[in-house]
Amino acid sequence: MNISKDGDAAHRERIIISLGGSLLVPDSGIDARFISAFKDFIIRYIELGYRFIIVTGGGRTARRYIEAAAAISSITDEDKDWLGIHATRMNAHLVRTIFREYAHPKINTNPHDLEDFYSAPEPILVAAGWRPGFSTDFDAVLLGKYLDAKRVINLSNIDMVYDRDPRKHHDAKPFPSLSWPEFRRLVGDEWNPGMHVPFDPIASKMAEAEGMEVAIMNGNDLANVERYVLGQDFLGTIIR
């Protein structure tokens, strides 16, 4: 759906935002400046008639817990997953709290359980991690499948998809657009807790099967995010 060409239809579109924990809680601690700017951004679009599902990641908070536990004791992948899941839920409570006037009071922690969400009148629905073996990217895609949303905005601290980590390789190649098969060749077919990829490989399989579009971009530049929402040129990667 092109938002810029059909305002009325666009305002009925439900936009999913997979909000990276690296934006909410970077290495320096909770980023109140970003959260305040993100709140203003979302509210402005709510007042124009848009609706949002915000799915929070665990980010650095999750990795800190996982690293600490692994340094002290031998832990399983399931242990790592649960630590990450609870970090996503803490971040979700933070987001729901700052959007209290606009958000549904219940945080979704099971994307198969949408009883309250189907008829929720609030313009913001907040979701978090579900269970071991599944990332919040997967939760976002599954919610999109059930709620008939076809676009996911994946916000993190990277500008776009590269063929390798641009922080380590200055000659990394950027990709403004990719097909799902192309993207999946870059990230593989398996997911494990704490892995660093732009979008979860398992979620990618489902997004491809459901005909979804995922936009990867840096959430710190909300003016750039706005350009994508409005159907304008933006810095990032579209996967479809």
C-alpha positions as CSV (number, residue, x, y, z in Angstrom):
1,M,0.0,0.0,0.0
2,N,1.4,3.4,-0.9
3,I,0.6,5.8,1.9
4,S,1.3,8.9,-0.1
5,K,-1.2,8.2,-2.9
6,D,-4.3,7.2,-0.9
7,G,-4.5,9.1,2.4
8,D,-7.8,7.6,3.6
9,A,-6.7,4.0,2.9
10,A,-3.3,4.7,4.2
11,H,-4.6,6.0,7.5
12,R,-6.4,2.6,8.0
13,E,-3.1,0.8,7.5
14,R,-1.6,-0.7,10.6
15,I,2.2,-0.2,10.6
16,I,4.4,-2.7,12.6
17,I,7.5,-1.3,14.1
18,S,10.1,-3.8,15.3
19,L,11.9,-1.5,17.7
20,G,15.5,-2.6,18.5
21,G,16.5,-2.6,22.1
22,S,19.8,-1.0,21.1
23,L,17.8,2.2,20.6
24,L,15.9,2.1,23.9
25,V,18.8,1.0,26.0
26,P,22.2,1.5,24.3
27,D,25.5,1.0,26.1
28,S,25.1,4.3,27.9
29,G,21.9,3.3,29.5
30,I,18.2,4.1,28.9
31,D,18.1,6.7,26.1
32,A,15.4,9.1,27.3
33,R,16.2,11.6,24.5
34,F,15.5,9.0,21.8
35,I,12.4,7.7,23.6
36,S,11.0,11.2,23.9
37,A,11.6,11.9,20.2
38,F,10.1,8.6,19.2
39,K,7.0,9.3,21.3
40,D,6.5,12.7,19.7
41,F,6.9,11.0,16.2
42,I,4.4,8.3,16.9
43,I,1.8,10.6,18.5
44,R,2.0,13.0,15.5
45,Y,1.1,10.2,13.2
46,I,-1.6,8.8,15.5
47,E,-3.2,12.3,15.3
48,L,-3.2,11.9,11.5
49,G,-5.1,8.6,11.8
50,Y,-2.3,6.0,11.7
51,R,-2.2,2.9,14.0
52,F,0.9,1.1,15.2
53,I,2.0,-2.2,16.6
54,I,5.3,-1.7,18.4
55,V,7.3,-4.9,19.1
56,T,10.3,-4.3,21.4
57,G,13.6,-6.1,21.2
58,G,16.0,-6.9,24.1
59,G,19.2,-5.3,22.6
60,R,22.1,-4.7,24.9
61,T,20.1,-5.4,28.0
62,A,19.5,-8.9,26.9
63,R,23.1,-9.4,25.8
64,R,24.4,-8.1,29.2
65,Y,22.3,-10.7,31.1
66,I,23.3,-13.5,28.7
67,E,27.0,-12.6,28.9
68,A,27.0,-12.4,32.7
69,A,25.2,-15.7,33.1
70,A,27.5,-17.5,30.6
71,A,30.6,-16.1,32.4
72,I,29.4,-17.5,35.7
73,S,27.9,-20.8,34.7
74,S,27.3,-23.1,31.8
75,I,23.9,-22.1,30.4
76,T,21.7,-23.5,27.6
77,D,20.4,-21.8,24.6
78,E,17.0,-21.9,26.2
79,D,18.4,-20.1,29.3
80,K,19.8,-17.5,27.0
81,D,16.5,-17.1,25.2
82,W,14.5,-16.6,28.4
83,L,16.9,-14.0,29.6
84,G,16.5,-12.2,26.3
85,I,12.7,-12.6,26.3
86,H,12.4,-11.0,29.8
87,A,14.6,-8.1,28.6
88,T,12.2,-7.5,25.7
89,R,9.2,-7.5,28.1
90,M,10.9,-5.0,30.4
91,N,11.5,-2.7,27.3
92,A,7.8,-3.3,26.3
93,H,6.6,-2.1,29.7
94,L,8.7,1.0,29.3
95,V,7.2,1.7,25.9
96,R,3.6,1.0,27.0
97,T,4.1,3.2,30.0
98,I,5.2,6.3,28.0
99,F,2.3,5.7,25.6
100,R,-0.2,5.1,28.4
101,E,-2.8,7.5,26.9
102,Y,-2.7,5.8,23.5
103,A,-1.7,2.2,24.1
104,H,-3.7,-0.9,24.8
105,P,-3.2,-1.8,28.5
106,K,-2.1,-5.4,27.8
107,I,1.3,-6.2,26.3
108,N,1.1,-9.2,23.9
109,T,3.6,-11.9,24.8
110,N,2.1,-14.6,22.6
111,P,1.5,-13.6,18.9
112,H,-1.0,-16.5,18.6
113,D,-3.1,-15.0,21.4
114,L,-4.8,-12.0,19.8
115,E,-8.2,-12.1,21.5
116,D,-7.7,-8.6,23.0
117,F,-5.9,-7.2,20.0
118,Y,-8.4,-7.9,17.3
119,S,-11.0,-5.4,18.7
120,A,-8.6,-3.1,20.6
121,P,-9.7,0.5,20.0
122,E,-6.4,2.0,21.0
123,P,-4.1,3.2,18.2
124,I,-1.0,1.6,19.7
125,L,-0.5,-2.1,20.5
126,V,2.7,-3.2,22.3
127,A,4.2,-6.6,22.0
128,A,7.3,-8.4,23.4
129,G,9.2,-11.7,23.2
130,W,7.2,-14.9,23.2
131,R,9.1,-18.1,23.9
132,P,12.6,-19.7,23.3
133,G,13.5,-20.3,19.7
134,F,11.7,-17.2,18.4
135,S,12.9,-13.6,18.1
136,T,10.9,-10.4,18.3
137,D,11.3,-10.1,14.5
138,F,9.5,-13.3,14.2
139,D,6.8,-12.1,16.6
140,A,6.4,-8.9,14.5
141,V,5.9,-10.9,11.3
142,L,3.5,-13.3,13.0
143,L,1.4,-10.4,14.3
144,G,1.4,-8.9,10.9
145,K,0.2,-12.2,9.4
146,Y,-2.7,-12.4,11.9
147,L,-3.6,-8.7,11.8
148,D,-3.2,-8.4,8.0
149,A,-0.3,-5.9,8.1
150,K,2.0,-6.1,5.1
151,R,4.8,-3.7,6.1
152,V,7.3,-4.0,9.0
153,I,9.7,-1.1,9.9
154,N,12.7,-2.6,11.5
155,L,14.5,0.1,13.5
156,S,17.9,-0.4,15.0
157,N,21.3,1.4,15.1
158,I,22.4,0.4,11.6
159,D,21.6,2.5,8.5
160,M,20.8,-0.4,6.1
161,V,21.8,-3.9,5.1
162,Y,25.4,-4.5,4.1
163,D,27.2,-7.6,2.8
164,R,29.3,-7.6,6.0
165,D,29.6,-5.5,9.2
166,P,30.4,-1.9,8.1
167,R,31.8,-1.2,11.6
168,K,34.6,-3.7,10.9
169,H,34.9,-3.5,7.2
170,H,35.1,0.0,5.6
171,D,34.5,-1.5,2.1
172,A,31.2,-3.2,3.1
173,K,28.7,-3.1,0.3
174,P,25.3,-1.5,1.1
175,F,22.0,-2.8,-0.4
176,P,19.2,-0.2,-0.9
177,S,16.9,-3.1,-1.9
178,L,16.9,-6.9,-1.8
179,S,14.6,-9.7,-2.7
180,W,13.9,-12.1,0.1
181,P,16.0,-14.9,-1.5
182,E,18.9,-12.5,-1.8
183,F,18.6,-11.4,1.8
184,R,18.3,-14.9,3.1
185,R,21.5,-15.9,1.3
186,L,23.2,-13.2,3.3
187,V,21.9,-14.2,6.8
188,G,21.4,-17.9,6.4
189,D,18.5,-20.0,7.6
190,E,19.1,-20.5,11.4
191,W,18.6,-18.2,14.3
192,N,20.2,-18.3,17.7
193,P,19.9,-16.0,20.8
194,G,21.9,-12.8,20.6
195,M,22.9,-13.2,17.0
196,H,23.7,-10.0,15.1
197,V,21.7,-9.9,11.8
198,P,19.5,-7.1,10.4
199,F,16.4,-9.4,10.5
200,D,15.9,-12.8,11.9
201,P,16.4,-15.6,9.3
202,I,13.3,-17.5,10.5
203,A,11.2,-14.4,10.5
204,S,12.5,-13.7,7.0
205,K,11.1,-17.1,5.7
206,M,7.7,-16.2,7.0
207,A,7.8,-12.7,5.7
208,E,8.7,-14.0,2.3
209,A,5.9,-16.5,2.4
210,E,3.3,-13.9,3.5
211,G,4.4,-11.3,0.8
212,M,5.5,-8.8,3.5
213,E,7.8,-5.8,3.0
214,V,10.4,-5.1,5.6
215,A,12.3,-1.8,5.7
216,I,15.6,-1.8,7.6
217,M,16.8,1.6,8.8
218,N,18.4,3.6,11.6
219,G,15.9,4.6,14.2
220,N,18.0,7.5,15.4
221,D,17.0,9.4,12.3
222,L,13.3,9.8,12.7
223,A,13.1,12.3,9.8
224,N,14.3,9.5,7.6
225,V,11.8,7.0,9.0
226,E,9.1,9.6,8.2
227,R,10.2,9.7,4.6
228,Y,9.6,5.9,4.3
229,V,6.2,6.2,6.0
230,L,5.2,8.8,3.5
231,G,6.4,6.8,0.5
232,Q,9.4,9.1,-0.2
233,D,13.0,8.2,-0.9
234,F,14.9,7.2,2.3
235,L,18.2,5.8,3.5
236,G,17.8,2.2,4.3
237,T,17.0,-1.2,2.8
238,I,13.7,-2.5,1.5
239,I,13.3,-6.3,1.4
240,R,10.4,-7.7,-0.5
